[in-house]
Amino acid sequence: MIDDRTEDGILPSYLQDRWWAPEPGAEAAEVLDASTGEVVTRVSTAGIDLAGAIACARTTGQASLGALTFHQRALLLKEFAIALTARKDELYELSKRAGATVRDSLSDVDGGIGVLFTYSSKGRRELPNAQVYLDGPAEPLSKDGSFLGRHVYTRLPGVAVQINAFNFPMWGALEKFAPAFLAGVPTIVKPATPTAYVAEAWVRILVETGRLPAGSLQLVSGGVPGLFDHLGLGDLVGFTGSASTAERLRAQAAAGVRFTSETDSINASVLGPDAVPGTPEFDAYVTQLMVELTTKAGQKCTAIRRAIVPVASVEPLVAALRAKIVERVVIGDPRADGVTMGPVVSRAQREEVLRAVGELQAAGGRLLIGTTDAPDVTHADGSTGPAPDGAFVAPIVVGFDGDPASLPDAVHEVEAFGPVASILAYRTVDEAADLVERGGGSLVTSVATSDPAVAATLLARTAAYNGRLLFLDRDDARSSTGHGAPVPHLVHGGPGRAGGGEELGGIRAVLHHMQRTAVQGSPQMLTALTGVWHQGAASRSDRHPFRKSLAELAVGDQVASPTRPVTLDDIETFANFTGDLFYAHMDEAAAAANPFFPGRVAHGYLLVSWAAGLFVDPEPGPVLANYGLENLRFMTPVSPGDEIRVVLTAKQITPRETDAYGEVRWDAVILNQDDEIVATYDVLTLVAKTAEATDALPSGSPAAQVPV
């Protein structure tokens, strides 16, 4: 199958919002089907205008994304995810040419789609419907409150260049693209050549939605000669691949370019001393090891490369793993029914895997499972036999004997990037930790144990050497996403050999594409710059803010209540009604002996309840529901005979893009008769966007279901 979208079958790139390919006759590299050796497509970037692509991102892309808020970008990510979901069967079929089974595509295709959905959801839940993100509270810098400081994040002004590995042409790209897009930074994707046609397919689907902001996504199908000559301050490079290539590229990056990498990782998985044969933890460990050996034919940066096992459990583990492979693993062309493990991506990669196995053998490793001979496989037509033009490797397990401290460096340094793992024996938990550490920094280590003491020791000893730790036990074995499955909610990366980078991690990954800046100024100026009201800024009390829809409400709209006296009868009534008979409210002598109280005091929750009664406008109106209270702090105790009042100010207004209402965060301050602060907190309400929307909301809408 030659790609037929260009005159001579060269895979096109998407640059400056149009498809581009070299002139006919350009020299191009052939990309072959991993199972059959047939030509899938040809790749070339002869004559490519990379400077123009970067300029397009910095101008057109920055302008189109910069015009959108976080929430608007998040909703576009959801649209992209829906479009890819509708056509994922096409992507499954295309991925089979790279050796991916349907199960493999669940981690690549569905995994990539899942990243888009996750960042869409988190962007709308955890980011404001604005273009500036606030980091932490305001810092008072003067005694009178007239000078404040605050940390803010704003998007970088350049382009995110994402250089991806061959093993995950979809997930690997989308897990970089989604946070960059949400941050408002345009992306140039450079996929690895062996699977570039899969990347071209998902980019084409997004282009065909007609919803990509101009200049926000570009694709280079092939080499990027001289790319780094055009990058500078404000640009980013995210690289996934070998450590040697990462080092070479890092050296080319100009000062000011943010360079992050995810590279070789000799990940470990520890079988705890308590996880003996017959325990759920042992069974879960065997299953997990088999999955990591065979998913994507072991071509995963997070795959288990070192199985660290108690001496007494090595033989039963090997026997159980061998039986599991025989039972579950069928090697062959992914287009054949029943095949559970495909080839590695190319014959060149097969030779690289076998070369690395040879290095492990030369260092003293014994083949406990598998062979380096080419296996018989199931062909697409269902027949079985050799596949001389395919890139098949059977699962291989290498064993090393001897004292753990004396094991050769090769076992901790040589990565056979395929269905290969080594088994290393240990005698004590500290020895197991030593073996993990010798990996020099990993993306992930997993531990199968139900013993919290074992887990605590390995956490303390190995966390600094890993980007992620997974503790597998009988309670989470069925629900665990597994050793080799990064999730968008948690960071993906690792120290040392793993590259020192950090991707994903929820909103953390978005902030990687932004600059944190300390901003200083008056409360009025910080309110104007951030869209969040600060104490000391101007306020407005023209009419009760609960009578205003979002179309009328402004940050700084305020209501100041009258005072209310607090009596001993009030305190006792509240105590008996709620059952809160804590001595500070009921026993004068005991309360007076407490260093925090002058005697009996009012319940904090009584004061908050009264405050609501002091500021609420009770009639139906634009305020639909109170759905939360955050950051509550009690500052000054209130005694019988004191008075309280409350000042409520519209602090932040966040319209919801797809609903007839939005969120309003109110700054609430309870004061006593001496204007001392009694309590501070934020009140969260849902407010209709317009007066008309108040009446139009259906009774079953989410807002209508939130209790007041």
C-alpha positions in Angstrom: 0.0 0.0 0.0 1.7 3.2 -1.2 0.3 6.4 0.2 -1.7 7.8 -2.7 -2.4 11.3 -1.4 0.6 12.7 -3.3 1.7 12.2 -6.9 4.6 9.9 -6.1 3.3 8.4 -2.8 5.2 10.7 -0.4 3.5 11.2 2.9 2.5 14.9 3.1 3.2 17.4 5.9 0.7 19.9 7.2 2.4 23.3 7.3 1.1 26.9 7.5 -2.5 25.6 7.4 -2.2 23.6 4.2 -0.9 20.2 3.0 2.5 20.1 1.5 4.8 17.6 -0.1 8.2 17.8 -1.9 8.4 18.2 -5.6 7.9 15.0 -7.6 11.1 13.0 -7.9 12.5 14.0 -4.5 14.6 11.3 -2.8 12.5 9.6 -0.1 12.8 6.9 2.5 10.5 3.9 2.3 8.4 2.9 5.3 7.6 -0.8 5.3 4.8 -2.9 6.8 6.2 -4.5 10.0 4.5 -7.8 9.3 5.0 -8.3 5.6 7.7 -5.9 4.5 5.4 -4.2 1.9 6.0 -0.5 1.3 3.4 1.5 3.2 4.5 5.0 2.2 7.5 7.2 1.4 8.8 10.0 3.5 10.8 13.1 2.5 11.0 16.8 3.5 13.2 17.9 0.7 12.6 21.7 0.2 10.6 22.1 3.4 10.2 25.7 4.7 10.8 25.2 8.5 11.4 28.8 9.0 8.1 29.6 7.5 6.4 27.0 9.7 7.9 28.4 12.9 7.0 32.0 11.8 3.4 30.8 11.2 3.2 29.3 14.7 4.6 32.4 16.3 2.3 34.8 14.5 -0.9 33.2 13.2 -0.9 30.4 15.8 -0.2 32.7 18.7 -2.9 35.1 17.6 -5.6 32.5 17.1 -5.0 30.7 20.3 -4.4 33.9 22.3 -7.9 35.1 21.4 -9.4 32.1 23.3 -9.7 31.5 27.0 -8.7 28.3 28.7 -12.3 27.1 28.7 -12.7 27.7 25.0 -9.5 25.8 24.2 -10.7 23.0 26.5 -13.9 22.7 24.6 -12.0 22.4 21.3 -10.0 19.6 22.8 -13.2 17.8 23.5 -14.4 18.3 19.9 -11.1 16.9 18.6 -11.5 13.8 20.9 -15.0 13.2 19.6 -13.9 13.5 16.0 -11.0 11.0 16.6 -13.4 8.6 18.5 -15.7 8.6 15.5 -12.9 7.4 13.2 -10.7 5.4 15.5 -11.4 2.1 13.7 -9.5 3.7 10.7 -6.6 4.4 13.0 -6.7 0.8 14.4 -6.4 -0.5 10.9 -3.6 1.8 10.0 -1.7 1.0 13.2 -1.7 -2.7 12.3 0.8 -2.0 9.6 3.1 -0.8 12.4 2.6 -4.1 14.2 0.0 -2.9 16.7 -2.8 -5.2 17.7 -6.2 -3.8 18.6 -5.2 -4.2 22.3 -2.0 -2.2 21.5 -4.2 0.5 19.9 -6.2 0.8 23.1 -3.0 2.3 24.7 -2.1 4.4 21.7 -5.2 5.4 19.9 -7.7 5.3 22.8 -5.0 6.5 25.1 -4.4 9.6 23.0 -8.1 10.3 22.8 -8.4 9.9 26.5 -5.7 12.5 27.0 -7.8 15.0 25.0 -10.9 14.3 27.0 -9.0 14.5 30.3 -7.4 17.9 29.5 -10.7 19.2 28.2 -12.4 18.3 31.5 -9.5 19.4 33.8 -9.2 22.7 31.8 -12.8 23.6 32.5 -12.7 22.4 36.1 -9.3 23.6 37.3 -8.6 26.7 35.1 -10.4 30.0 35.0 -12.4 31.0 31.9 -9.6 33.5 31.3 -6.1 33.8 29.8 -4.1 34.3 33.0 -3.6 31.6 35.7 -3.0 32.6 39.3 -0.5 30.7 41.4 -1.2 30.9 45.1 -2.7 33.7 47.2 -1.8 37.4 47.2 1.2 38.3 49.3 0.8 41.5 51.4 3.9 43.7 50.9 2.9 46.7 53.0 1.3 47.2 56.4 -1.6 49.2 55.1 -2.4 46.7 52.3 -1.8 49.2 49.5 1.0 47.1 48.0 0.6 43.5 47.1 2.4 40.7 45.1 1.0 37.8 43.3 2.4 35.0 41.0 0.7 34.6 37.7 1.2 32.3 34.7 1.0 33.6 31.1 1.6 31.6 28.0 5.0 31.5 26.3 5.1 33.5 23.1 6.7 30.9 20.8 6.1 27.4 19.5 6.2 23.9 21.0 8.2 21.6 18.8 7.3 18.0 19.7 9.7 15.2 18.5 8.1 11.9 19.1 9.2 8.2 19.2 7.9 5.5 16.8 6.1 3.4 19.4 3.2 5.7 20.2 2.5 7.9 17.1 -0.8 9.0 18.5 -0.7 9.0 22.3 2.9 10.2 22.4 2.0 13.2 20.3 -1.4 14.0 21.9 0.0 13.9 25.4 2.3 16.8 24.4 -0.2 18.6 22.1 -3.1 18.7 24.6 -1.4 20.7 27.4 0.4 23.0 24.9 -2.9 23.7 23.2 -4.7 24.3 26.5 -1.9 26.7 27.5 -2.4 28.6 24.2 1.0 27.6 22.6 0.9 26.4 19.0 2.5 23.0 18.2 4.7 21.6 15.5 4.7 17.7 15.6 7.6 15.8 14.2 6.7 12.0 14.3 9.3 9.2 14.0 9.5 8.0 10.4 8.5 4.3 10.9 5.0 5.3 12.1 4.7 8.8 10.6 1.7 7.7 8.5 -0.3 7.1 11.7 0.5 10.6 12.9 -0.5 12.0 9.5 -3.8 10.3 9.8 -4.9 11.7 13.1 -3.7 15.2 12.2 -5.7 14.9 9.0 -8.8 14.0 11.0 -8.4 17.1 13.2 -7.8 19.3 10.1 -11.0 18.0 8.5 -13.0 19.1 11.6 -12.5 22.6 10.4 -12.1 23.6 14.1 -8.3 23.9 14.4 -7.4 27.5 15.1 -5.2 28.8 12.4 -1.5 28.0 12.9 -2.2 26.0 16.1 -1.0 22.6 14.8 1.5 21.7 12.1 3.0 18.4 11.1 6.4 17.6 9.7 6.5 14.1 8.0 10.2 13.5 7.9 13.4 15.1 8.8 13.8 18.6 10.3 17.2 19.8 9.1 18.3 23.1 10.6 15.1 23.3 12.8 17.0 24.3 15.9 18.6 27.2 14.1 15.3 28.9 14.1 14.3 28.4 17.8 15.0 30.8 20.7 13.6 32.3 23.9 9.9 31.5 24.3 10.1 28.3 22.3 9.9 24.8 23.7 11.2 21.4 22.6 9.6 18.2 23.9 11.6 15.1 22.9 10.9 11.4 23.3 13.6 8.9 22.2 17.1 7.7 23.0 19.3 9.5 25.5 22.1 9.9 23.0 19.8 11.7 20.5 18.3 13.8 23.3 21.8 15.0 24.3 22.7 15.8 20.8 19.5 17.9 20.3 19.9 19.6 23.7 23.3 20.8 22.6 21.8 22.3 19.5 19.1 24.3 21.4 19.8 28.0 21.9 19.8 29.6 25.3 16.3 30.2 26.4 14.7 27.3 24.6 12.9 25.0 27.1 14.1 21.5 26.3 12.5 18.5 28.0 13.1 14.9 27.2 11.9 11.4 28.0 14.6 8.9 27.2 15.8 5.4 27.8 14.6 3.9 31.0 15.5 0.6 32.5 12.4 0.3 34.6 12.1 -2.1 37.4 9.3 -4.1 39.0 9.8 -5.5 42.5 8.1 -8.7 43.8 7.8 -8.2 47.5 9.1 -10.8 49.9 5.5 -11.4 51.2 4.2 -11.9 47.6 5.0 -15.6 47.5 3.4 -18.1 45.1 -0.3 -18.5 45.8 -0.9 -14.9 46.9 -2.9 -12.5 44.9 0.1 -10.2 44.7 2.2 -13.0 43.1 -0.5 -13.7 40.5 -0.9 -10.0 39.8 2.8 -9.6 39.3 3.0 -12.5 36.8 0.1 -11.1 34.8 1.6 -7.6 34.8 5.0 -8.9 33.7 3.4 -10.8 30.8 1.4 -7.7 29.7 4.5 -5.5 29.8 6.5 -8.0 27.8 3.9 -8.3 25.0 1.9 -5.1 24.8 3.3 -3.1 21.8 5.8 -6.1 21.5 7.5 -4.6 24.5 8.2 -1.3 22.7 7.2 0.9 25.5 9.4 3.4 27.3 7.6 2.3 30.5 7.9 -1.5 30.0 9.5 -3.6 32.7 13.1 -4.3 31.9 14.2 -5.6 35.3 12.1 -8.0 37.3 13.5 -7.9 40.8 12.4 -11.0 42.6 13.2 -12.8 45.9 15.7 -15.7 45.4 13.1 -18.3 46.5 10.5 -17.0 44.0 12.6 -16.9 40.8 11.9 -20.5 39.7 8.2 -20.4 40.4 7.9 -17.0 38.8 9.6 -18.2 35.6 7.4 -21.3 35.5 4.2 -19.2 36.0 5.3 -16.6 33.4 6.1 -19.3 30.8 2.7 -20.9 31.3 1.0 -17.5 31.0 2.8 -16.8 27.8 1.9 -20.2 26.3 -1.7 -19.6 27.3 -2.2 -16.0 26.2 0.4 -15.0 23.6 -0.2 -15.6 19.9 2.5 -14.0 17.7 1.6 -12.8 14.2 0.2 -10.3 11.8 -2.3 -8.1 13.8 -4.8 -8.4 10.9 -5.2 -12.1 11.7 -7.9 -13.2 14.1 -6.6 -14.3 17.5 -3.2 -12.6 17.3 -2.3 -11.0 20.6 1.3 -9.8 19.9 2.5 -8.3 16.7 6.0 -7.6 15.4 8.4 -4.8 16.4 8.1 -1.8 14.2 10.7 -2.7 11.6 13.4 -5.3 10.7 16.0 -2.7 11.7 14.4 -2.5 15.1 14.3 -6.3 15.3 18.1 -6.4 14.7 18.6 -3.8 17.4 16.6 -5.8 19.9 18.5 -9.0 19.2 21.8 -7.0 19.4 20.9 -5.8 22.9 19.9 -9.4 23.9 23.3 -10.5 22.8 24.9 -7.9 25.0 23.0 -9.1 28.0 24.0 -12.7 27.2 27.6 -11.7 26.8 27.4 -10.1 30.3 26.4 -13.4 31.8 22.7 -13.5 31.1 20.9 -16.9 30.5 17.8 -17.2 28.3 15.2 -18.5 30.8 12.2 -18.0 28.3 12.3 -17.6 24.6 14.9 -17.7 21.9 16.6 -15.3 19.5 15.5 -17.4 16.5 12.8 -16.0 14.3 9.5 -17.4 15.5 6.8 -19.0 13.4 3.9 -16.6 13.3 0.2 -16.4 12.3 -0.1 -14.7 8.9 -3.0 -12.4 7.9 -4.7 -15.3 6.0 -4.6 -17.4 9.2 -1.8 -19.7 8.1 1.2 -20.3 10.3 4.9 -20.3 9.4 8.0 -18.2 9.1 7.8 -14.6 8.1 11.3 -13.7 6.7 10.1 -10.2 5.7 8.5 -9.4 9.0 10.0 -8.0 12.2 8.9 -10.6 14.7 10.6 -11.4 18.1 9.2 -13.9 20.6 9.1 -12.9 24.3 12.5 -13.3 25.9 13.4 -13.4 29.6 17.1 -13.2 30.6 18.2 -14.4 34.0 21.3 -13.3 35.9 22.9 -15.2 38.8 25.1 -14.1 41.6 25.3 -11.5 44.3 23.0 -8.5 43.5 25.8 -6.0 44.2 28.1 -7.8 41.8 25.7 -8.0 38.8 27.2 -6.6 35.6 26.5 -3.0 34.6 25.0 -4.2 31.4 21.8 -5.4 33.1 21.2 -1.9 34.4 22.3 -0.1 31.3 21.4 -2.1 28.2 17.8 -1.7 27.0 16.5 -4.2 24.5 13.5 -2.1 23.3 11.2 -5.0 22.5 9.6 -8.0 24.3 12.6 -8.5 26.6 13.1 -8.4 30.4 15.7 -9.6 32.8 15.1 -11.3 36.1 17.4 -10.3 39.0 17.3 -12.1 42.4 17.5 -10.3 45.8 17.7 -11.5 49.4 16.7 -8.4 51.4 14.4 -5.4 50.7 17.5 -3.1 50.9 19.1 -5.2 48.2 16.0 -4.8 46.0 16.2 -1.0 46.5 19.9 -1.0 45.6 19.0 -2.8 42.3 16.3 -0.3 41.5 18.7 2.6 42.1 21.3 1.1 39.8 19.0 1.8 36.9 20.2 5.4 37.1 16.8 7.0 37.0 13.6 5.5 35.6 10.1 6.5 34.4 8.4 4.0 36.7 9.0 1.2 39.2 6.2 -1.0 40.4 6.1 -3.0 43.6 3.8 -6.0 44.3 3.3 -6.2 48.0 0.6 -6.1 50.7 3.1 -5.3 53.4 3.1 -1.5 54.2 6.6 -1.7 55.8 8.1 -3.1 52.5 6.3 -0.4 50.6 7.4 2.3 52.9 11.1 1.2 52.7 11.0 1.1 48.9 9.3 4.5 48.7 11.9 6.1 50.9 14.8 4.4 49.1 13.7 4.6 45.4 11.3 7.6 45.0 14.1 9.9 44.1 15.1 7.6 41.3 11.7 7.4 39.7 9.1 9.6 38.1 6.3 7.3 39.2 5.9 4.4 41.7 3.0 1.9 41.5 2.2 -0.2 44.5 0.2 -3.3 43.4 -1.7 -5.4 45.9 -4.9 -7.5 46.2 -7.0 -4.4 46.7 -6.0 -2.6 43.5 -4.9 -5.4 41.2 -8.1 -5.4 39.2 -8.5 -1.6 39.0 -4.9 -0.7 38.5 -4.0 0.9 35.2 -0.8 -1.1 35.3 3.0 -0.6 35.5 3.4 0.6 31.9 0.4 2.9 31.6 1.0 6.6 32.3 -2.2 8.5 33.0 -2.8 12.2 32.1 -3.6 13.0 35.8 -0.1 12.1 37.0 3.4 13.2 35.9 5.1 11.2 33.2 8.9 11.4 33.1 11.8 10.6 35.4 15.2 11.7 36.6 18.6 10.8 35.4 18.8 8.3 32.6 15.0 8.8 32.0 15.7 12.3 30.7 14.9 14.5 33.7 11.7 15.7 32.0 8.1 15.9 33.2 5.0 15.6 31.0 1.4 15.2 31.8 0.5 15.6 35.5 -2.7 17.3 34.9 -2.5 21.1 34.9 1.2 20.9 35.8 1.9 20.0 32.1 -0.1 23.1 31.0 2.0 25.3 33.2 5.2 23.9 31.6 4.1 25.9 28.6 3.7 29.1 30.5 5.9 31.6 32.4 5.4 32.2 36.1 5.9 35.9 36.9 5.8 37.7 40.2 3.5 40.8 39.7 3.5 43.6 42.2 1.1 46.5 42.5 -1.8 48.1 44.2 -5.0 46.0 45.0 -6.7 48.0 42.3 -4.1 47.3 39.6 -3.8 43.6 40.5 -7.6 43.3 40.3 -7.5 44.8 36.8 -4.6 42.6 35.7 -5.9 39.3 37.1 -9.7 39.6 36.9 -9.9 38.7 40.6 -10.9 41.2 43.3 -8.3 42.0 46.0 -9.0 43.4 49.4 -8.4 47.2 49.1 -9.6 47.5 45.5 -12.6 49.5 44.6 -16.0 48.1 45.3 -19.6 49.0 44.3 -22.8 48.8 46.4 -25.4 50.2 44.1 -27.9 47.3 44.6 -27.8 43.9 46.1 -25.4 41.8 43.9 -27.7 38.7 44.2 -30.2 40.6 42.1 -27.7 40.8 39.2 -27.2 38.3 36.4 -23.7 37.7 35.1 -24.4 40.2 32.4 -24.8 42.9 35.1 -22.5 41.7 37.8 -19.0 43.0 38.0 -16.0 42.0 40.1 -16.1 44.3 43.2 -19.9 44.4 43.5 -20.5 44.2 47.3 -23.0 44.0 50.0 -22.3 45.1 53.6 -24.8 43.7 56.1 -26.1 45.2 59.3 -24.8 43.9 62.7 -26.3 41.1 64.7 -25.8 40.6 68.4 -24.6 37.2 69.8 -26.2 36.0 73.1 -25.5 33.1 75.4 -29.0 31.8 74.6 -28.0 31.7 70.9 -24.9 29.7 71.6 -26.8 27.2 73.8 -29.6 26.9 71.3 -27.2 26.1 68.5 -25.3 23.6 70.7 -28.4 21.7 71.7 -29.9 21.8 68.2 -26.7 20.5 66.4 -25.3 18.3 69.2 -22.0 20.3 69.2 -21.5 20.5 73.0 -17.8 21.1 72.8 -16.7 22.6 76.1 -15.5 25.9 74.7 -19.1 26.7 74.0 -20.7 25.2 77.1 -18.3 25.3 80.1 -17.1 28.8 81.2 -14.3 27.6 83.4 -12.9 25.1 81.0 -13.2 27.5 78.1 -11.4 30.2 80.1 -8.6 27.7 80.9 -8.0 27.3 77.1 -5.3 29.6 75.9 -7.3 30.5 72.7 -10.6 31.6 74.3 -11.5 34.3 76.9 -14.4 32.2 78.1 -17.4 30.6 76.4 -17.5 31.5 72.7 -19.9 31.1 69.8 -19.5 28.2 67.4 -17.7 29.1 64.2 -20.4 27.4 62.2 -23.1 29.4 64.0 -21.3 32.6 62.8 -21.0 31.3 59.2 -24.7 30.3 59.2 -25.7 33.7 60.5 -23.5 35.4 58.0 -25.4 33.7 55.2 -28.6 35.0 56.7 -27.1 38.5 56.8 -26.0 38.7 53.2 -28.6 36.5 51.3 -31.3 38.1 49.3 -34.1 35.5 49.7 -36.2 36.2 46.7 -35.9 34.1 43.5 -33.4 35.7 41.1 -30.2 35.1 39.1 -28.4 33.4 41.9 -29.4 29.8 41.4 -27.5 27.8 44.0 -24.8 27.9 46.6 -22.6 24.9 45.8 -19.5 25.4 48.0 -17.5 27.1 50.6 -13.7 27.2 50.5 -10.7 28.5 52.5 -12.6 29.0 55.7 -10.5 30.4 58.6 -11.6 31.5 62.0 -9.5 34.4 63.2 -11.0 36.0 66.3 -13.3 34.3 68.9 -16.8 35.8 69.4 -18.1 36.0 73.0 -21.7 36.5 74.2 -22.5 40.2 74.0 -20.4 40.7 70.8 -21.8 41.7 67.5 -21.0 40.5 64.0 -21.5 41.7 60.5 -20.4 40.4 57.1 -19.0 42.0 53.9 -19.6 40.0 50.7 -17.8 41.0 47.5 -17.9 39.4 44.0 -14.3 38.2 43.8 -14.2 36.2 40.5 -16.7 35.6 37.7 -16.4 32.5 35.6 -19.0 32.0 32.9 -19.5 28.5 31.6 -19.1 28.3 27.8 -21.8 25.7 27.3 -24.3 26.6 30.0 -26.8 29.4 30.7 -25.1 30.1 34.0 -21.6 30.5 35.5 -19.7 30.4 38.7 -19.2 33.4 41.0 -16.7 33.3 43.8 -17.5 35.7 46.6 -15.1 37.1 49.2 -16.7 36.8 52.6 -15.4 38.5 55.7 -17.1 38.4 59.1 -16.2 41.3 61.4 -17.0 42.0 65.0 -18.1 45.3 66.6 -14.5 46.5 66.7 -14.0 45.7 63.0 -11.7 42.8 63.9 -11.8 40.0 61.4 -13.7 37.0 62.8 -13.6 34.7 59.8 -12.7 34.7 56.1 -13.8 32.4 53.4 -15.0 32.1 49.8 -18.6 31.4 48.9 -19.3 29.7 45.5 -22.5 30.2 43.7 -24.0 29.4 40.3 -25.5 32.5 38.7 -27.6 32.8 35.5 -25.9 34.6 32.7 -29.0 36.8 32.0 -32.3 37.5 33.6 -34.0 35.6 30.8 -31.8 32.6 31.4 -33.0 32.4 35.1 -36.5 31.6 33.9 -35.4 29.4 31.1 -33.4 26.9 33.2 -35.1 23.5 33.2 -35.9 21.9 36.6 -33.6 19.0 35.8 -30.5 21.1 34.9 -27.3 20.6 36.9 -27.8 24.0 38.5 -31.3 23.2 39.6 -30.1 20.1 41.3 -27.4 21.7 43.5 -28.7 22.2 47.0 -28.7 25.7 48.5 
